[in-house]
């Protein structure tokens, strides 16, 4: 009957809802659920005193239900009785330490007392409870936004305090490379989110989980950057003379779950002109791009039968976005050499976003979530190829190569997904 009363109110039939609630109150006047619902109705009408009396009776009837204590706290907050409000909140949290409403109430009460730091600490606990992909009910949306804003302010204040303390050490030790420490502080103070490798096939433990690698680790990369103009010219010639060589990069067959690839599957909005495709050379394409083929030989390409190397010109059409995804294995890294980059193009790996600059390559771990976009009106072109992870020994490369090839022959299919 209580649920029917709520449904009638939600449908705009207030008189019917009130009548149902009155009937159930006659049938079970001391039932905690009835007292609780009556208290909520009093709160909606702005009669906090009557609501408090009803919630108190409900907690006497059932002291083990955290929502009753949380609702009592709401009435006490409206009556501006902070000490009693905190006592009711603590009773709720003693029963359920992760009770979202009670945590938000506690954070707000502490914040109202002027203790922003401890309020943020409580708010953080509350925000962890809410899954990122869940839309919260309207009853707590405002409280959640207040919590997020308080945490943002506290993160900024903490970052300033840490920066002030570390300044003395930086001044003492002079100019240096503080990139790792800077990222550590960004993670600690909420400026960055932490992303872990999530390969779709093989995960190799104890390799550094870096979003972007330092180019100094790849002494051969400069020679490839140096011939960017020649590579771009070969791409332009190839696309002019062999437009049919372009193929959709995402090409799942029927019956395969498409997930985030539904929009781009078999679409030339993201297309590839392959030089090597999962270990298979494309002789006609290589013949059209001899300088590109030659210079790629200087890179430690990931050579695994039926799986690598892969090298291709990636063409991302205007107004197209590649959705967040992860690659196959962290035993390899991915290299981008930007060739044609209009405005409003970007690329994110984990928590770091960059803009392509023609002729400026970068190396990243594609098993960390990444995405790309072209918001311009013209296509974007990048040379993409894979290389061995430099933190693997030669023996480990041989072992990875052998294990991967066994998986391929064992199942009779390629083990790779989207590369």
C-alpha positions in Angstrom: 0.0 0.0 0.0 2.9 2.3 0.7 4.3 1.6 -2.7 0.9 2.2 -4.3 0.7 5.5 -2.5 4.1 6.5 -3.8 3.2 5.5 -7.3 0.0 7.6 -7.2 1.9 10.6 -6.0 4.5 10.2 -8.7 1.7 10.0 -11.3 0.2 13.3 -10.0 -2.7 11.7 -8.2 -2.0 13.3 -4.8 -5.4 12.8 -3.3 -5.3 9.1 -4.1 -1.8 8.8 -2.7 -2.7 10.6 0.5 -5.8 8.4 0.9 -3.8 5.2 0.5 -1.2 6.4 3.1 -4.0 7.3 5.5 -5.5 3.9 5.2 -2.2 2.1 5.8 -1.6 4.3 8.8 -4.9 3.2 10.3 -4.0 -0.5 9.7 -0.4 -0.3 11.1 0.1 3.0 12.9 3.3 1.9 14.7 5.0 0.1 11.8 8.4 1.8 11.1 7.8 1.8 7.4 4.5 3.7 7.8 6.1 6.1 10.3 9.0 6.7 7.9 6.7 7.4 5.0 4.6 9.8 7.0 7.8 11.6 8.1 8.9 11.9 4.5 5.5 13.5 3.6 5.9 16.0 6.5 9.4 16.9 5.2 7.9 17.5 1.7 5.4 19.9 3.3 8.1 21.7 5.3 6.9 20.5 8.7 10.2 19.3 10.0 9.1 19.2 13.6 6.3 16.7 12.9 8.7 14.8 10.6 11.2 14.5 13.5 8.7 13.1 15.8 7.6 10.5 13.3 11.2 9.5 12.4 12.0 9.2 16.1 9.1 6.8 16.6 10.3 4.8 13.6 13.8 4.4 15.0 12.3 3.3 18.3 10.3 0.7 16.4 13.3 -0.4 14.3 16.7 0.8 15.5 18.6 -1.3 13.0 17.6 0.4 9.8 20.2 3.1 8.7 17.8 4.9 6.4 15.5 5.7 9.3 18.4 7.4 11.2 19.5 9.2 8.0 15.9 10.5 7.5 15.8 11.6 11.2 19.1 13.5 10.6 17.5 15.3 7.7 14.7 16.5 9.9 17.1 17.6 12.6 19.2 19.5 10.0 16.0 21.3 8.9 15.4 22.2 12.6 19.0 23.4 13.0 20.0 20.9 15.7 23.5 20.0 14.5 24.6 18.0 17.6 21.5 15.8 17.4 21.8 15.6 13.6 25.4 14.3 14.0 24.3 11.7 16.5 21.6 10.4 14.1 24.1 10.3 11.2 26.6 8.3 13.3 23.9 5.8 14.3 23.2 5.3 10.5 26.9 4.9 9.7 27.5 2.5 12.6 24.9 0.2 11.0 26.2 0.8 7.4 29.5 2.6 7.0 29.0 3.0 3.3 25.5 4.5 3.6 25.7 7.1 0.8 23.0 9.5 2.1 24.5 9.5 5.7 28.0 10.1 4.4 26.9 13.1 2.3 25.0 14.4 5.3 28.1 14.0 7.5 30.3 15.8 5.0 27.8 18.7 4.6 27.5 19.0 8.4 31.3 19.1 8.9 31.6 21.5 6.0 29.0 23.8 7.5 31.1 23.9 10.7 33.9 25.3 8.6 36.1 22.2 8.6 36.6 22.0 4.8 39.5 19.5 5.0 37.7 16.9 7.0 34.5 17.4 5.0 36.4 16.6 1.9 37.8 13.5 3.5 34.2 12.3 4.2 33.0 13.3 0.8 35.8 11.3 -0.9 34.5 8.2 0.8 31.0 8.9 -0.4 32.0 9.6 -4.0 33.9 6.2 -4.2 30.6 4.5 -3.6 28.9 5.9 -6.7 29.9 4.0 -9.8 31.1 6.4 -12.6 28.6 5.0 -15.1 25.5 5.3 -12.9 23.2 8.2 -12.9 22.3 9.0 -9.3 18.7 9.7 -8.3 17.6 13.3 -8.2 17.3 13.1 -4.4 21.1 13.0 -4.0 22.3 14.7 -7.2 22.7 18.1 -5.6 24.5 16.7 -2.6 26.8 14.7 -4.8 27.7 17.9 -6.8 28.4 19.7 -3.6 30.7 16.9 -2.5 32.5 16.9 -5.9 33.0 20.7 -5.7 34.3 20.4 -2.1 36.8 17.7 -3.1 38.0 19.8 -6.1 38.6 22.7 -3.8 40.4 20.5 -1.3 42.6 18.9 -4.0 43.6 22.3 -5.2 44.5 23.5 -1.7 46.4 20.3 -1.0 48.3 20.7 -4.3 49.3 24.3 -3.3 50.5 23.1 0.1 52.6 20.3 -1.4 54.0 22.6 -4.1 55.1 25.1 -1.4 56.8 22.4 0.6 58.6 20.8 -2.4 59.8 24.2 -3.7 62.5 24.2 -1.1 63.8 20.8 -2.3 63.7 21.9 -6.0 65.6 25.1 -5.1 68.1 23.1 -3.1 68.8 20.6 -5.8 68.5 22.9 -8.8 67.0 22.3 -12.2 66.2 18.7 -12.9 63.7 16.2 -14.2 60.8 16.1 -11.9 58.3 14.6 -14.4 57.6 11.5 -12.4 57.1 13.4 -9.1 54.9 16.0 -10.8 52.7 13.2 -12.1 52.6 11.6 -8.7 51.3 14.8 -7.2 48.8 15.2 -10.0 47.5 11.7 -9.2 47.4 12.4 -5.5 45.5 15.6 -5.9 43.0 14.5 -8.5 44.4 16.4 -11.5 45.0 13.0 -13.2 43.3 9.6 -13.2 45.3 6.4 -13.0 45.1 4.0 -15.9 46.5 0.5 -15.9 47.4 -1.6 -18.9 44.4 -3.6 -20.1 45.6 -5.7 -23.0 43.0 -7.7 -25.0 45.4 -10.6 -25.4 48.7 -10.9 -23.6 49.8 -9.1 -20.5 53.5 -9.3 -19.6 54.1 -8.5 -15.9 56.6 -6.1 -14.4 57.0 -3.9 -17.5 56.7 -0.1 -16.9 53.2 1.1 -17.4 53.9 4.4 -19.1 51.4 6.3 -21.2 54.0 8.0 -23.4 57.6 7.0 -23.4 60.6 9.4 -23.6 61.8 9.6 -27.1 65.4 9.5 -25.9 64.9 5.7 -25.3 64.6 5.2 -29.1 67.8 6.5 -30.8 66.6 5.4 -34.2 63.4 7.5 -34.0 65.2 10.8 -35.1 66.2 9.3 -38.4 62.5 8.5 -39.2 61.4 12.0 -38.1 64.0 13.4 -40.4 62.4 12.0 -43.5 58.9 13.0 -42.7 58.6 15.1 -45.9 59.5 12.1 -48.0 57.2 9.8 -46.2 54.3 12.3 -46.6 55.1 12.6 -50.3 54.9 8.8 -50.7 51.6 8.7 -48.9 50.1 11.4 -51.1 51.3 9.7 -54.2 50.0 6.3 -53.0 46.6 7.7 -52.2 46.4 9.4 -55.5 47.5 6.5 -57.6 45.9 3.7 -55.5 42.8 4.9 -53.7 41.4 1.4 -53.6 44.4 0.4 -51.4 42.6 2.2 -48.5 40.5 -0.2 -46.4 38.5 0.2 -43.2 40.8 -0.3 -40.2 38.0 -1.8 -38.1 36.5 -4.7 -40.0 34.7 -7.2 -37.7 32.8 -10.0 -39.3 29.1 -10.8 -38.6 28.4 -12.4 -35.3 31.2 -10.6 -33.4 30.2 -8.2 -30.5 31.0 -4.7 -31.9 30.7 -2.8 -28.6 32.3 0.7 -29.1 33.2 -0.2 -32.7 29.7 -0.4 -34.1 29.8 3.1 -35.7 33.3 2.6 -37.3 33.0 -1.1 -38.3 33.7 -1.5 -42.0 33.7 2.3 -42.4 36.3 4.2 -44.4 35.9 7.1 -41.9 38.9 5.4 -40.2 40.9 3.7 -42.9 44.3 2.2 -43.3 46.9 1.9 -46.1 48.9 -1.1 -44.9 52.5 -1.7 -45.6 52.6 -4.7 -43.3 49.4 -6.1 -41.9 49.9 -8.4 -38.9 53.1 -9.8 -40.3 52.0 -9.9 -43.9 53.8 -7.6 -46.3 51.8 -5.7 -48.8 54.3 -5.8 -51.8 52.4 -3.3 -54.1 52.0 -0.8 -51.3 55.6 -1.2 -50.2 56.7 -0.6 -53.8 54.9 2.7 -53.8 56.5 3.8 -50.6 60.1 2.6 -50.9 61.6 5.3 -48.6 59.1 4.6 -45.9 59.8 0.9 -46.1 63.5 1.4 -46.0 63.5 3.7 -43.0 61.1 1.5 -41.0 63.8 -1.3 -41.2 65.8 0.8 -38.7 63.0 0.3 -36.0 62.9 -2.8 -33.9 59.5 -3.9 -35.4 57.6 -6.5 -33.5 58.0 -9.6 -35.7 55.7 -12.5 -34.8 54.2 -14.8 -37.4 50.7 -13.8 -38.4 50.8 -11.0 -35.8 53.5 -8.5 -36.6 55.0 -6.3 -37.7 52.2 -3.9 -38.5 52.8 -0.6 -40.2 50.2 1.5 -42.0 49.1 5.0 -42.9 46.1 5.8 -40.7 43.6 8.2 -42.2 41.0 9.6 -39.9 38.2 11.4 -41.7 36.9 14.8 -40.9 34.5 15.0 -37.9 35.4 11.5 -36.8 36.3 10.1 -33.4 38.0 6.8 -32.5 36.4 5.6 -29.3 38.4 4.7 -26.1 40.0 1.3 -26.5 43.0 -0.8 -25.5 45.5 -2.8 -27.6 46.6 -6.3 -27.7 49.7 -6.7 -25.6 52.2 -4.6 -23.7 55.1 -6.6 -25.1 54.9 -4.1 -28.0 54.6 -0.3 -28.2 53.0 1.8 -30.8 54.7 4.7 -32.7 52.9 7.6 -34.3 54.6 9.8 -36.9 52.2 12.7 -37.7 52.1 13.6 -41.4 49.0 15.6 -42.2 47.4 17.2 -39.1 44.6 19.8 -39.5 43.5 21.8 -36.6 41.2 20.4 -33.8 42.8 17.0 -33.8 43.8 15.3 -30.6 45.0 12.1 -28.9 44.6 10.8 -25.4 46.5 8.0 -23.7 45.3 7.4 -20.1 45.3 10.8 -18.4 47.5 12.6 -20.9 46.2 14.4 -24.0 48.5 15.6 -26.8 48.2 17.2 -30.2 50.0 15.8 -33.2 52.7 18.0 -34.7 53.8 17.0 -38.2 57.2 15.3 -38.0 57.2 14.9 -34.2 56.8 11.2 -33.4 55.8 9.7 -30.1 55.8 6.2 -28.6 53.1 5.0 -26.3 51.7 1.8 -24.7 48.4 1.1 -26.5 47.2 -1.3 -23.8 46.5 1.8 -21.8 43.1 3.2 -22.7 43.4 5.7 -25.6 41.3 7.6 -28.1 41.7 10.0 -31.0 39.6 12.6 -32.7 39.5 14.8 -35.7 37.1 17.7 -35.3 38.3 19.5 -38.4 36.8 19.5 -41.9 39.7 17.7 -43.5 41.3 14.2 -43.0 44.2 13.5 -40.7 47.1 11.2 -41.7 49.6 9.5 -39.4 52.1 6.7 -40.0 51.6 4.1 -37.3 53.8 1.0 -36.6 54.6 -1.3 -33.7 57.9 -2.1 -32.1 59.1 -4.4 -29.3 58.8 -3.0 -25.8 62.4 -2.0 -25.0 62.2 -3.4 -21.5 62.0 -7.0 -22.9 65.3 -8.9 -23.2 66.1 -10.7 -26.4 65.3 -14.0 -24.8 62.0 -12.7 -23.6 61.1 -11.5 -27.1 61.8 -15.0 -28.3 59.6 -16.5 -25.6 56.8 -14.0 -26.3 57.0 -14.7 -30.0 56.9 -18.5 -29.5 54.0 -18.3 -27.0 52.0 -16.0 -29.3 52.5 -18.3 -32.3 51.4 -21.3 -30.3 48.2 -19.6 -29.3 47.5 -18.8 -33.0 48.1 -22.4 -34.2 46.4 -23.9 -31.1 43.1 -22.3 -31.8 43.6 -22.1 -35.6 42.8 -18.3 -35.5 44.7 -15.2 -34.9 44.7 -14.2 -31.3 44.7 -10.5 -31.9 41.7 -8.1 -31.8 41.8 -4.4 -32.6 45.4 -3.4 -32.9 
